[in-house]
């Protein structure tokens, strides 16, 4: 067992249950190891990349490992694809485990575990990795949908930071009804309302239902010609979030064009703050995903130069 540095802050992913579980488990671990109430912060990918890193030490969970967090006395626990080797930071990384499971395994090494946490982490792992053949896949997505529906900090306040309170929470009955009644209606409507963003990317509009499961069904049953499907979600503060899904690894390449990240087939991106409405988002995505062709050759470069000069004169 390696020695953990005392963190000044714990940072996690704001968008899903895996991030919530990871962050709260690490807070519990810091309390056990250092008897300290370390502040917890949560970010979407775009806001995380814009955050300055002034802390001497930090624990980061469910965020892609990158060069800027490769620092001494920093610990990164993650499961997203990365090409950056850890030279200074402590990196706990496994593509086949959710960040919450990796954090829980670290907690278990320090004597922190319970039957309820065993169950919650297992369900979150199934949902986050989208293990659709697992017998608990349906109920796991009900748990994951709690964060999607009620948002990270609202749910955090509701359970007062106590993860065990999520097990058999009364709101799961709401998730079950939404799944059973709303999803079939939402699937039929969304299937008929797919908008082309590019020849290989479609925007799936929605009015009701668990959009992740609806999109998964559209892709799995090949009900659309687009290999990548994008959905949009507007947060309470107006920020527009794009969620991308695919079956063969195409989604992550599109997310990177939008300055986002995540898994090969499930990832996301935060759109610019100037994009506030769905029509604006569709227009923005079309511009980014359909760039004008680059003129090749010296002659074309000269033509571009003269065009620029003429434009400046006019």
C-alpha positions as CSV (number, residue, x, y, z in Angstrom):
1,X,0.0,0.0,0.0
2,X,1.4,3.4,-1.0
3,X,1.3,6.5,1.2
4,X,-1.4,9.0,0.3
5,X,-0.6,12.7,0.4
6,X,-3.0,14.9,2.4
7,X,-5.2,16.7,-0.2
8,X,-6.2,20.4,0.0
9,X,-9.2,19.6,-2.2
10,X,-11.0,16.7,-3.7
11,X,-12.3,17.1,-7.3
12,X,-14.7,14.9,-9.1
13,X,-16.9,14.7,-12.2
14,X,-20.3,16.5,-11.8
15,X,-22.3,14.8,-14.5
16,X,-23.0,11.4,-13.2
17,X,-23.4,8.9,-10.3
18,X,-19.9,7.6,-10.8
19,X,-18.6,11.1,-10.0
20,X,-20.8,11.5,-7.0
21,X,-19.8,8.2,-5.5
22,X,-16.1,8.8,-6.3
23,X,-16.1,12.2,-4.6
24,X,-17.9,11.2,-1.5
25,X,-15.8,8.1,-1.0
26,X,-12.6,10.1,-1.3
27,X,-14.0,12.6,1.3
28,X,-14.7,9.7,3.6
29,X,-11.2,8.3,3.0
30,X,-9.5,11.7,3.7
31,X,-11.5,11.9,7.0
32,X,-10.3,8.4,8.0
33,X,-6.7,8.8,7.0
34,X,-6.1,12.5,8.0
35,X,-9.1,13.3,10.2
36,X,-9.7,16.2,7.9
37,X,-12.9,17.5,6.3
38,X,-11.5,18.1,2.8
39,X,-13.6,20.3,0.5
40,X,-15.3,18.6,-2.4
41,X,-15.6,20.3,-5.8
42,X,-17.3,18.9,-8.9
43,X,-17.0,20.0,-12.6
44,X,-18.1,19.2,-16.1
45,X,-15.2,18.6,-18.5
46,X,-15.1,22.0,-20.0
47,X,-15.2,23.9,-16.7
48,X,-12.6,21.5,-15.3
49,X,-10.2,22.4,-18.1
50,X,-10.7,26.1,-17.4
51,X,-10.0,25.8,-13.7
52,X,-6.7,27.0,-12.5
53,X,-4.7,24.5,-10.4
54,X,-3.2,26.4,-7.5
55,X,-3.3,23.6,-4.8
56,X,-0.1,22.0,-3.7
57,X,-1.9,18.7,-3.3
58,X,-5.2,17.3,-4.6
59,X,-7.2,14.1,-5.2
60,X,-8.9,13.9,-8.6
61,X,-11.5,11.3,-9.5
62,X,-13.3,10.5,-12.7
63,X,-11.4,13.0,-14.8
64,X,-9.1,12.0,-17.6
65,X,-5.4,12.0,-16.6
66,X,-3.5,14.8,-18.4
67,X,-0.2,16.5,-18.2
68,X,-1.4,19.4,-16.1
69,X,-2.4,17.2,-13.2
70,X,0.8,15.2,-13.3
71,X,2.2,16.8,-10.1
72,X,3.9,15.7,-7.0
73,X,1.4,15.1,-4.1
74,X,-1.5,14.8,-6.5
75,X,-3.5,11.6,-6.8
76,X,-5.7,10.8,-9.9
77,X,-8.1,7.9,-9.8
78,X,-9.7,7.4,-13.2
79,X,-10.8,5.0,-15.9
80,X,-10.9,7.1,-19.1
81,X,-8.5,6.5,-21.9
82,X,-5.3,8.5,-21.6
83,X,-2.0,8.6,-23.5
84,X,-0.2,10.5,-20.8
85,X,2.2,8.6,-18.5
86,X,2.3,9.5,-14.9
87,X,5.7,10.8,-13.9
88,X,5.0,12.7,-10.7
89,X,1.4,12.1,-9.7
90,X,0.0,8.9,-8.2
91,X,-2.2,7.5,-10.9
92,X,-4.7,4.7,-10.2
93,X,-6.1,3.8,-13.6
94,X,-8.2,0.9,-15.0
95,X,-10.2,1.1,-18.2
96,X,-12.4,-1.8,-17.1
97,X,-13.5,-0.4,-13.8
98,X,-15.5,2.7,-12.9
99,X,-13.8,5.5,-11.0
100,X,-16.2,4.8,-8.1
101,X,-15.0,1.2,-8.0
102,X,-11.4,2.2,-8.0
103,X,-12.0,4.7,-5.2
104,X,-13.9,2.0,-3.2
105,X,-11.0,-0.5,-3.6
106,X,-8.7,2.2,-2.2
107,X,-11.2,2.8,0.7
108,X,-11.3,-1.0,1.4
109,X,-7.5,-1.0,1.7
110,X,-8.0,1.5,4.6
111,X,-10.8,-0.5,6.3
112,X,-13.8,1.5,4.8
113,X,-16.6,-0.7,3.5
114,X,-20.1,-1.8,4.1
115,X,-22.7,-4.1,2.5
116,X,-24.7,-1.1,1.3
117,X,-21.6,0.5,-0.3
118,X,-20.7,-2.9,-1.9
119,X,-24.1,-2.9,-3.5
120,X,-24.1,0.8,-4.5
121,X,-20.6,0.7,-6.1
122,X,-21.5,-2.5,-8.0
123,X,-24.6,-0.9,-9.4
124,X,-22.8,2.3,-10.4
125,X,-20.1,0.3,-12.0
126,X,-22.7,-1.5,-14.2
127,X,-24.4,1.7,-15.2
128,X,-21.2,3.7,-15.8
129,X,-19.6,1.1,-18.0
130,X,-23.0,0.4,-19.6
131,X,-22.8,-3.3,-19.0
132,X,-26.1,-4.0,-20.7
133,X,-25.7,-7.8,-20.4
134,X,-25.5,-7.6,-16.6
135,X,-28.7,-8.8,-14.8
136,X,-28.7,-5.6,-12.7
137,X,-28.4,-3.3,-15.7
138,X,-32.0,-2.0,-15.5
139,X,-32.0,-1.1,-11.8
140,X,-28.4,0.2,-12.1
141,X,-29.6,2.7,-14.6
142,X,-32.4,3.7,-12.3
143,X,-29.7,4.6,-9.7
144,X,-27.6,6.4,-12.3
145,X,-30.7,8.3,-13.5
146,X,-31.1,9.9,-10.0
147,X,-28.1,12.2,-10.7
148,X,-29.2,12.9,-14.3
149,X,-32.7,13.8,-13.1
150,X,-32.0,15.7,-9.8
151,X,-28.5,16.9,-10.5
152,X,-25.2,16.3,-8.5
153,X,-25.5,18.9,-5.8
154,X,-29.2,18.6,-5.2
155,X,-28.8,14.8,-4.6
156,X,-25.7,15.5,-2.5
157,X,-27.8,17.8,-0.2
158,X,-30.7,15.4,-0.2
159,X,-28.6,12.5,1.2
160,X,-26.4,14.9,3.2
161,X,-23.3,13.4,1.7
162,X,-24.2,9.9,3.1
163,X,-24.0,7.5,0.1
164,X,-25.7,4.6,2.0
165,X,-28.9,6.7,1.9
166,X,-29.1,6.1,-1.8
167,X,-29.8,2.4,-1.4
168,X,-33.5,1.7,-1.8
169,X,-34.2,5.5,-1.8
170,X,-37.9,6.4,-2.3
171,X,-37.0,8.3,-5.5
172,X,-36.0,5.1,-7.1
173,X,-39.8,4.4,-7.4
174,X,-40.0,7.5,-9.5
175,X,-37.2,6.3,-11.7
176,X,-39.0,2.9,-12.1
177,X,-42.2,4.6,-13.2
178,X,-40.4,7.0,-15.5
179,X,-38.5,4.0,-17.1
180,X,-41.6,1.9,-17.5
181,X,-44.0,4.5,-18.8
182,X,-41.9,7.3,-20.2
183,X,-39.1,5.4,-22.0
184,X,-41.3,3.6,-24.6
185,X,-43.1,6.9,-25.4
186,X,-39.9,8.8,-25.5
187,X,-38.2,6.2,-27.8
188,X,-41.0,6.4,-30.3
189,X,-40.9,10.2,-30.4
190,X,-37.1,10.5,-30.5
191,X,-36.8,8.0,-33.3
192,X,-39.0,10.2,-35.4
193,X,-37.1,13.4,-34.5
194,X,-33.5,12.8,-35.4
195,X,-31.8,15.8,-37.1
196,X,-28.7,15.5,-39.2
197,X,-25.6,17.4,-37.9
198,X,-23.3,15.8,-40.4
199,X,-23.4,12.7,-42.7
200,X,-22.3,10.5,-39.8
201,X,-23.7,12.4,-36.8
202,X,-27.3,12.8,-35.7
203,X,-29.0,14.9,-33.0
204,X,-31.6,13.1,-31.1
205,X,-34.3,15.4,-29.7
206,X,-36.3,14.3,-26.7
207,X,-39.4,15.2,-24.8
208,X,-39.6,12.4,-22.2
209,X,-37.8,9.3,-21.0
210,X,-34.2,8.2,-20.1
211,X,-32.4,9.6,-23.1
212,X,-29.2,7.5,-22.5
213,X,-31.3,4.3,-22.7
214,X,-33.3,5.6,-25.7
215,X,-30.1,6.4,-27.6
216,X,-28.6,3.1,-26.7
217,X,-31.7,1.3,-28.1
218,X,-31.5,3.4,-31.3
219,X,-27.9,2.4,-31.8
220,X,-28.2,-1.2,-30.7
221,X,-31.1,-2.0,-32.8
222,X,-29.7,0.0,-35.8
223,X,-32.8,2.2,-36.0
224,X,-30.7,5.1,-37.4
225,X,-28.1,5.5,-40.2
226,X,-25.9,7.7,-38.0
227,X,-23.1,5.9,-36.2
228,X,-22.8,8.8,-33.7
229,X,-25.8,10.3,-31.9
230,X,-25.7,13.5,-29.9
231,X,-28.2,14.6,-27.3
232,X,-28.3,18.0,-25.6
233,X,-29.1,19.0,-22.0
234,X,-29.5,22.5,-20.7
235,X,-28.4,23.0,-17.0
236,X,-30.2,25.3,-14.7
237,X,-27.5,28.0,-15.1
238,X,-28.0,27.9,-18.9
239,X,-24.9,25.8,-19.7
240,X,-25.5,23.5,-22.7
241,X,-24.1,19.9,-22.3
242,X,-23.7,17.6,-25.3
243,X,-23.8,13.9,-24.7
244,X,-22.4,11.6,-27.4
245,X,-22.9,7.9,-28.0
246,X,-21.7,5.3,-30.5
247,X,-21.1,1.6,-30.8
248,X,-17.7,1.3,-32.4
249,X,-15.6,4.1,-30.8
250,X,-16.6,6.9,-33.0
251,X,-18.1,9.1,-30.3
252,X,-14.8,10.1,-28.5
253,X,-13.3,11.5,-31.7
254,X,-16.3,13.8,-32.1
255,X,-16.2,14.8,-28.4
256,X,-12.6,15.8,-28.8
257,X,-13.5,18.2,-31.6
258,X,-15.9,19.8,-29.1
259,X,-13.2,20.1,-26.4
260,X,-14.9,17.3,-24.5
261,X,-13.9,13.8,-23.4
262,X,-14.9,10.5,-21.8
263,X,-15.1,7.0,-23.0
264,X,-14.9,5.6,-26.6
265,X,-18.6,5.1,-26.9
266,X,-20.0,7.4,-24.2
267,X,-18.6,10.9,-23.7
268,X,-19.6,14.5,-23.4
269,X,-18.7,18.1,-24.0
270,X,-19.8,21.5,-22.7
271,X,-20.8,24.0,-25.4
272,X,-19.7,27.7,-25.2
273,X,-21.8,29.9,-22.9
274,X,-23.0,31.9,-25.8
275,X,-25.0,28.8,-26.9
276,X,-28.1,29.0,-24.7
277,X,-30.9,27.3,-26.8
278,X,-31.3,24.0,-28.7
279,X,-31.5,25.7,-32.1
280,X,-28.3,27.7,-31.4
281,X,-26.6,24.4,-30.3
282,X,-27.6,22.7,-33.5
283,X,-26.3,25.5,-35.6
284,X,-23.0,25.6,-33.6
285,X,-22.5,21.8,-33.8
286,X,-23.1,21.9,-37.6
287,X,-20.4,24.6,-38.0
288,X,-17.9,22.7,-35.9
289,X,-18.6,19.3,-37.3
290,X,-18.7,20.4,-41.0
291,X,-15.7,22.7,-41.4
292,X,-15.1,24.2,-44.8
293,X,-12.6,22.3,-47.0
294,X,-9.0,23.4,-46.6
295,X,-7.6,24.7,-49.9
296,X,-4.4,22.8,-50.7
297,X,-1.5,23.9,-52.7
298,X,0.6,27.0,-53.1
299,X,-1.8,28.6,-55.6
300,X,-4.7,28.2,-53.3
301,X,-2.7,29.7,-50.4
302,X,-1.9,32.7,-52.6
303,X,-5.6,33.0,-53.5
304,X,-6.5,33.0,-49.8
305,X,-3.8,35.7,-49.1
306,X,-5.1,38.0,-51.9
307,X,-8.7,37.4,-50.7
308,X,-7.6,38.5,-47.2
309,X,-5.9,41.6,-48.6
310,X,-8.9,42.6,-50.7
311,X,-11.2,42.1,-47.7
312,X,-9.0,44.4,-45.6
313,X,-9.1,47.1,-48.3
314,X,-12.9,47.0,-48.7
